[in-house]
C-alpha cells in the first residue's frame, strides 16, 4: 500500500457540505486501488493558482508533510493541467520520487485494474495516451532544450520529435480501431433489434453502488457479481428476459460524483448502449442523504444530456426503499418535486423484489 495524501482545492467559500462529499469520494476511489490515506489537505481559494493549482504556501506545507510522513503519492481531487503537474513534480520531489495524480488519472487506473476485455482495454489505453501526451511534450521539450541549448537540431530534439510521432501514431491507430469497433457495435445493436422484433432495449444507468447489477440480475435471472466498489462494471452486459416481456436489459458503466465528461466520453462504445436504448432506467439509491440524492440526480441528468442522450427516454427508479420509512420517502419526493415533475418515476427494493413486477409492466407499455 502506498502512503498517500489527498488534496482538494475548494473554490466556493459558501460550500460547507459538498466538499466533504468530494473528498470522501476521492478517498473511496483511492482505497479501491489500495492507497493508504495518511492525511488530507483542503484549501479554500476563490481562484485556482495557475502554477500549482494550490497556493505556494500550501505547496510548502505539502512538501514538509511528504518528508515527515514518508509519503509516496499525492492525489488531487481537482484536475491538474500538464504544467501544474510538472511544477508539482519538480517542487515536491526531493530525496525520493513522489507520484502526483489527479482524480482523472486515478479513475483511469481503476479502469485499467478492472478491465477484462479487449474493448475496455483499448478505450482505456487511448484515454491514458490523450491524458499523458501533453505532459510528455512539456517534459521532453524542456529536457532537450536544457541538454543542448546552443544547437537548433541536436539529437535531443530529434528524439523528442520521434517520440511525438510515436505518440501520434499510437493515438491514430487506437482511434481507427475504436471507429471500426463502433461500426461493428452498431451492427450488433441492429441485430438485437431484429431478434427482439419490436421489443425494447432498456439500459440501466446510475452511480456505482446504487444496485444496477443487482437489478439487472433480478430482471434477467443472471448471477453477475455485484460490488460496492466503483467501476466494477466496465463492459456492458446484455440479457433478454422471457417472451412475455420481450425486453433486453443492458447493465453498463456506473457514474461517480463530478465524473469528468471526457472520461465518460472515452467509453464511446458503452455510450452507444445508452444512446441506442429505448428506455434508460436511472437508478437512485435512497440510502444517501437528501442533499446528495438531489446533487447526484441533477448532475447525472446534465451529464446524460451532454453526452447526447434524449432525456425523454429516462425513467427514474428509486432503489433501496427497504432502507427508509415511508415518511422519509415522502420528504425526498417532495424535495425533488421540481425534477420529478418532468419524469416518470418508481420506487423499488431490488433486494426484497418490492414493486418489481409493476416496474416491468410499466417498461413494457412505455
N, C-alpha and C positions, 0 to 999 in steps of 0.2 A: 504493500500500500504506500502510495506517495503522499508525503506530508504536504498539505496544501493550505493556502489562504484563499478565501473568497472575497471578491471586491465588487462593489456596486456604487455607481455614481447616480445619485438621486437629484434630478433637476427640478422637481416640483416641490417647492418648500411647503406646500399645503397638504402634501401626501403623508398621512400618518398611519396608513393601513397597507396600501398595495406594495410598497417597497418591502414589507415584511414577507408578503406572499412571494414576491420575486426572488428574494434571497433564499427563501425556503425551497422554492422550485429549483434554483441553481444547486442547492445542497443535494436535493434528490437526484438530479442529473449526475452530479459528481460522484455521489455514493454508489450509483449504479455501475460506475467504472472502477469502484474500489479506491477512489481517492480518499485519504484520511483528512477530514476537515479539522485543522488545528485552531483556526480563529477566522474572524470575518472583519472586513473593513468597509464601512459605509460612509461616503462623503456626500454632503449636500451642497450643490453649487447651481446657480441659475443657468450657467452655460458650460458646455464641455470645453476642456482645455485642448487646444489643437496639438500640443507636443506630446502629452502623456495621457490625455483624457481626464485624469485627475490632476489636482494641483501639485506643484513641485514639493511642497511641504509634506503632502501625503505620500509622495513617492519616496521621500527620505525616511518617513516612518515605516513604510513598507520594506525598504531596504534593510532597516535595522531589525525588523521582525524576522526577515528571511535569515539573517545571520544568527540571531539569538535562538530561533526555534528550529533551525536546520530545515528550512522549507525548500521543497523541491519543485513545487508547481504553484503558480498564481493564476487563478481563474476569475475572469471578469464576466459579470452579467451583461454589461454593455458590449456592443460590437466595436472592435478596435479597427482603425484604419491600419494599413501596412506601415505607414510612417510612425504611428503611435506604438505599434507593436515593436518595431525595430528600436525606437527610442527607449522603450521599457526594457527590452533585452539588453541593450547597451548599458543602461543605468543600473539595472538590478543584478546583473551577473558579475559577481566579484570573484571569490576564490572557487566558486562552483557554478556550473551552468544551471540556470533556472528556466524551467519551462513556463512559457506565457501562453495562456489560452483565453479566447473569449467564448461566449456561450454558443456561438455559431460553430466554432471548431470542436467544442466539447460534444455538441449534438452529432456532428459528423463522426466523431469517434464512437459514439453509441451506435449510430447506424452501421458503422463498419463492424463492430463487435457482433451485432445481431443479424447481419445479412447472411443468408444461407444459399441464395440462388444467384445465378449469373446476372439476371436483370437488375437486382438490387445493387450488386457489387459494381456494375458498370455505371449506374446512376450516381452512386456514392463517389466513385473514383473521379468522375467528371466534376462533381461539386467540389471535391478536395482540390483538384488542379486549378479550378477557377478561383478558389479562395487563396491558394498558396502562390499563384503566379505573380500577382503584383508585388508581394513581399520579396520573392526571389529576385525580380527585376531590380528592386530597390537595393537589396543587399549586394547583388552582383555588380551593379553599376558603381556603387561606392567602392567595392573591393578592387575592381580593375583600374579605376582612376587613381586609387592610392598606390597600387603596385607600380604603375607606370605613368606618372603624372606628366612626363615630358614627351611621351610618344603618342601619336594620334591613333596608330593602328598596330598596337602591340599584341602579343599572344593573349594577354588578359582580355582584351576587347574581342578578339577572335573567339575565345572560349565562351565569353558572355553571349555573343550573338548566336553561336552554335547551340548553346543551351536554350536560348529563347526560341529558336527554330524547333528544337526538340519538344518543348512545352506546347508550342503552337500545333505541331504535328499530332501530338497525343490528344490534345483537345479536339482537333478536327476529326481525328479517327473515331474517338468515342462519340462525338456528336453525330457523325454519319451512321454509326452502329445503332445509336438510340433512335434516329429517324427511321431506319429500316425496321427496328422493333415496333415502332409506333404504327407503321403500315400493317405489320403482321397482327398487332393487337386489335386494330380496327376491324380486321377481317374476322378475328376470333369473336369480337363483340357482335358483329353481324351474324356470325354462325350461331351464337347463343340465342339471338333474337329469332332466328329461323326455327331453332329447336323448341323455343317457348311458344311459337306460333300464336302470337297475340298476347302472351303472358307478359309479366312485368319483371324488370330488373330493379332490385331495391338495395341500395348501398347504405351501410351503417357507418356513420362517422361520429366524431366527438373526441373529447380529451381521453388520454390514457387513464386507466383505472375507473372509467365510467361504466364498464361492464359490456363493452362492444362484443368481445369474443364470447362472453357468457350468453348474450342474447343470440348471437349467430348460432352457437351450439344448440340453444333451446329451439330456435326456429327450424333448424335443419337436421337435428339429431346427430350432429357431429360431435367429436370429442377433441377439438383443437385445444392446446394448452393455454391457460389463462395466467396472467401475472399482473401485479400492481406496479411493475417497473415500466418506465417509459420506453416506447418504440420497440416492444417485443413483437409487434406485427409490422413487418415491412413489405412483405409480398401479399398482395390481395388474395383472399380465399373466396372460392365460389362454391355454391351448393344450391341445387334446385330442390324444393320440397314437393310434396305429393301433388298429383294432377288436379285435385280439388281446388288447390290454391295456385297452381301454375305460376309460381313466383321463384325467381332465382335471387338469392341473397348474396351480397358481397361484403366481406369484412376487410377493411383496409387500414392504412396507417393512421395512428392517432395524433392528436394535437397536443401541444404544451402551451403554457402561457407565453404570450408575446413571441410566438414562433415567427422567425424571420420569413417573410413571403418568398424570398429567394430559395430558402431551404425546402419549403413545401413544393415550390415550382420545379426544384431539381428532381423531384419524383414525378416527372411528367406522365409516365405510364400509369402510375397509381391514380393520378388526377383524371385520366381518361375514364376510369371506372366511375368516378363521381360525376363527371361531365355527361356521360352517356347513360346514366341511370334514369329510370322513370321516376323514382322516389328516393329521396335522401332522408333516412332516419337520423336526425341529430340527437344523440343520446346525452342526457344531462344527469349527473349524479346528485341526488338530493341530500347526500350527507355532507356536502360542502356548506360553508357559511353563506348566508343570503347575499352579501355583497360580492362574494367570489362567484356565485352562480350567475349573477347578473353580469359581472365583468366577463366571464368566460363566454356567456351567451352572445353578448354584443360583439365581442372581439371575433368570435368564430363566424358569426353571420357576415361580418365585414370581410373576413378572410375568404370565405366561400365566394362572396360576390367578386372579390379582387381576382380570384383565380378562374373566373368565368363560369361560375355555377348559377343557373337560373333558380332564384330563391323561391319561385312558385312551386318547386318540387320538394321543398323542405317540410318535413313532418317532425315536430318537436316531441320527444319522448322522455319523460322524467323517470329515471330508474332509481331503484333502492327505496321505493315507497315504504317498504317494511321497516326502515330505519328511523322514520319520523312519525309524528302523530298527525291526525287529520287536521288539527288546528294549525300545526306548523306548516302543513302543505297549503292550507288556505291563505296563510300570511304570505308565502312565497308567490302564489298565483296572483294575489292582489298587488304585490310589489312589482311583479313582472308584467302587469296588465298592458302597459304601452307596447311591449314587444309581442305578447301573446295574442293581442287583438289582430295581428297580421298573419298568424299561422295556426293551423290546426295542431292540437296537442293531446297527448295521452299521458297517463301516469301508470307505471307498472312496477313489479318486482320480478326481475329475471330470475332471481334466486328462488323465490316462492311461486313462480309462474302466475302471479296475480295479473289479471286483465290481459293476458297474452292472446287469448282467443279473440277478444274484442279488437285488439290491435291488428291482428291478422285479417279479420273481417273488413276492417276499415281500409287496410292496404289493398285488399282485393278489389274494392269498389272505387278507390281513389283515382 
